[in-house]
Amino acid sequence: MNDAGGMRASDAEREAVVERLRQASVDGRLTLSELTERTEAAYLAVTHAELAQITADLPGGPAFAPESAPPAYRPAPPAPMGRARRWYVAVMGDTKRRGKWRVDQEIGAVAVMGDVTIDLREAEVRSNEVDIVATCVMGDIKIIVPDGVDVDLSGMAIMGDKKVDVLEAPPGQNVPVVRVRAYVVMGDVKIIGDSRAEPIKRGLFAWSEWWQERRAEIRQDAREGMRAIRESRHDLHRAMRESRHDLYRAHHDAIREQRDALRQERREWRRAERDARRGGPPYPPYPQDDPRP
C-alpha cells in the first residue's frame, strides 16, 4: 500500500491548512511574511506530506489526517470599532517602522515634506486585512509588503503619484489583504513587494526547499510565457513595418509611373505642336495633370 503522506491533497484540505495558518497569525505565531509564504506553499502543495510540513511547528503537530473532514472555514473576526488608529507622522523629517511589531489596529501615515517607511514583512498581523490611510503632501510614503499578498489601493493623487509594485497571488486564493487609501498632493505613495526591497533574514523551514523549487518552476513558466508574448509582439511589429514599407513602395512606384506617363504625353504633344507649325496635321489638346493616387 502507498504511504498515506504521499496521497494527493484536495482543494478543501489546502483551504483547511490555510485557515490553520490564519489562526496562527491571529495568535501571534506567524509574521505577515511567514503567513504569506506558507499560504502560497499550501496552495502549491501536492501531497499530504507537504501540507503536514507547512504546519509542523504550529500547535497540533505535523500530523495530517486525510480521513478526517477539514474544519469549516471561519472568517477572521472584524477589528473592533472605534479603536484608535496608530499614526506614523513625518514633517520635514523621516519616520520608519521596521522589524518585528504587532499590527492589531488600523494604521495611518502622514508625510509633509518628509518620508515615512512602513515595513509589514516581519509584522504580526492579528487579522486577515491591514487597513492603512496614507496622506502625503510634498513627501514620500513607502509601504513594504511580502510578495503574494493582495493589495487594494484607492484614493486620489494631485500632481503626485500612487502605485503598486507587488507580485500578487493568483486570483481565487485566500491570502492576506493590504488595503491602502492614499491621498497625495505633489508627493508619492508606493507599495512595493519583498523582491523590490532590501531582503530580510528569514529562518529556514522543512518545507522551504520543495516550496522554493516549485515556486521557481512557476515563475520560470511565467517568464517563458512573457518572453513568448514579447517575441510574438516583436514579430507582429516587424511584419507591420514591412507591410507599411511595401505599401509605401507600391504607392511611390504608382506615382512615379503616373509622372513618367504624363511626361511622355507632354513630349508627344510638343512634338505634334512643332509638326503642326511646319504644316503638319493639327496637334491634340494639351494633356491635363492627373491627381496623385
N, C-alpha and C positions, 0 to 999 in steps of 0.2 A: 504494500500500500504506500501511496505517496505521503510525504510528510505534510502535516496539517499546515505548517508555516509556509509551504510552497503553494498553497491553494491561492488562486487569483481572487483579489479583493473586488467587492462590488462598489457601486457609487454610494449606496446607503452606508456601507462600512467606512468609506472615506469621509463622508459627512459626519459620522459619529466621532471619528478621530479629530476632525476639525473643531467640532463642538467641545470636545475634551480640552483641546488646546486653548480655545477661547476662555473656557472656565479657568484654566491655569493662569491665563493672562490676567483675568479679573482678580484672582487670588494673589497676584504679585509674583508669580513664579517665573514668568517669561517677560522679556522686554518686547517692545514692538518689533524690533528687528528679528528676534528669535521667533516670535509668533508668525511673522510673515514668511520666514524661511521654512518653518515646519509646516505651515499651511500649504505652501507650494509643494513641499516634499510629500505631504499627504495626498494631494491631487495627482502627483506623479507616481505614487507607489502602485505597484502591480500586484504584489503578493501580501498575504497576511504577515509574513515575517518582516517585511519592510515597514508596514504600519506599526508593528509592535516596537520596532527600533525607535520610531519617532517619539513615542511616549514612554520609553524605558526609564527615564529619570523623573517621571511625574508620579504623583500618588496613585496607587493601584498597581504599580509594577508594569513590566513589559508584556504581561500576559494578554493575549488577544484571543477571545473565544469566538470562533466563527459560527458556532452553533447557536449562540445566544443572539437575540434580536438587538440591534443597535438602539441606544437611547434616543428618545424623541428629541427633535431639535427644540431648543429653548432660546428665544431671542435674548440678547443682553439686556439687563434692566436699564431703563432710562435714567439719565442723570437727574439728580434731584433738582427741582425747580427753585429758582430764587437764590442759588448758591453764587457767591461772588466769583467773578472771573479773575483769573490770575493774569496780571499785566506785566509786560516787559517793554519798557519805555527807554528811548534814546533820543535826547535833544542835543544836537551838536556833539555827539559822542558815540560810543559803541556799547552795545549790550549783547551778551552771548549766554546761551543756556545749552550746555553740552553734558555728556556723561550720563551717569545713572541718576534718574529722578523720576518722581511719580506724577502721572497725569490723571488726576481724579476730578478735574473740573475743567470748565472751558478756559481757553487761552486768548489773551488779547495782546497785540503787538502794535506799538506806535513808534514811528521813526520820523523825527523832524530834523532835517539836515544832519542825520546820523545814520547808523547801521545797527540793525537787530538781526541776530542769528539764532534760530531755534533748531536744535538737532534732536529729532524724535527717535533716532535709531536705537538708543540704549534706554529709552524711557519705558517705565512700567505703566501701561495703559490699562485702566480699570474698566473700560467699555469697548465696544466694537467700533466706536466712532470718536474721532478727535475733532472738536469744533474750534476753529481759530478765526478771529476777526483781526485783520491786518490793515492799519491806517498808515499811509506813507505820504509825507509832504517833503519833497526835495530830499529824499533819503533812499535807503535800500533796506528791504526786509528779505532775508533768505531763510527758507524753511527746508530742512533736510529730512527726508523720509527714506525708509528702506524700499528698494525696488520690489514691486509686487503688490503694493497697496493700491487701493482705488482712490484717486484724487478727484475731488469735486471743487472746482474753482469758479467763483462767481464774483460779482461786484462791478466796478467801473474804473476806468483809467482816463485821466485828462492830462494830455501831454506827458504821458508816462507809459509804463509797460507792465503787464502782468502775464506770466507764462508758466507752463508746467513742462518739466523735462524729466520724466519718470518713466521707467519701464514698468507699465502697469500689467496686472494679471489678466489672463484671458477672460472674456465675459462669461458670466454664469458661476464664477467661483465665489465662495463665501469668505472674502478676505477683509481685513480691516479697512476702514474708510477714513480719509482725512478730508474734512470739509473746510474750505478757506473762503471767507468773504473779504475781498480785497478792495480798498478804496484808495486810489493812487492819484496824486497830483504832482506832476513833474518828478516822478520817482520810479522805483522798480520794486516789484514783488515777484520773487522767483521761488518756485517749489522744485527742488532738484532731488534726484534719486541717489542711491548709495554709489552707483557707478560713476556719477558725475562729481562726487565729493571726495574729500580725503578719507581713505579707508580707516576703519576702526578695528581693534583687535577683538577677535571672537574666538570662543572656545570651540574645539572640535568635538563632534558627537559621533556616535557609532554609525549613524546613517549618512554622515557627510559625504563619504566617498561615492556611494552609488548615486546620491542626490546630485552631487556636482557633475558626475558623468552624464546622468540623464538630462540635467539642465543644459549642459554644454551641447549635447546632441540636439536638443530642441532649438537652441539658439543658432547652432550651425545650420540646421534646416531652414530656419527663418532667414539667416544671412544669405544662404544659397538661393532661396526664393526671391529675396530682394535683388540679388545680383542678376538673376534671370530676368526680372522685371526691368531693371536698368538696361540690360543688353537688348531686350526687345524694344524698349523705348528708343534706344540709340539707333537700332536698325530701322525703326519706323521713321525717325527724323532724317536719317540718311536717305531713305527711299523718297521721302517727301522733297528733300533738297534736289535729288537727281531728277524727280518729276518736274520740279519748278525750272531747273536748268534746261531740260528737254523742251518744255513749253516755251521758255524764253527763246531758245534757239530756233524753234519752229516759227514763232512769231517774227523774229528778226529775219529769217530767211524769206518768209512771205512778203514782208515789207521790201526787202531788197529786190526780190523778183518783180514786185509791182513797179518799183522805181526804174529797174532796168527796162521793163516793157514800155514804160512811159517815155524814157529817154529815146528808145528805139523809134517810137511813134513820132516824136518830135524831130528826129533826124530825117525820117522819111518825109515828114511834112515840109521841112526846109528844102529838101532835095526836090520835092514836087513843086514848091514855090519857085525855085530857080529855073526849073524846066519850063514853068508856065510863063515866066518873064521872057524867056527866049523863044516864045512862040509855041510852046507845047500845050498839052491839054490843061484845063483849069485844075487847080490844086484843091484837095478836100478841106473841110473845116478844121480849124486849129484844135488839136486834142485837149480835152479838159482834164485837170488833175483829179484823180480819184482819191477819196479819203483813205487814210490808213485803215487796215482791218483792225 
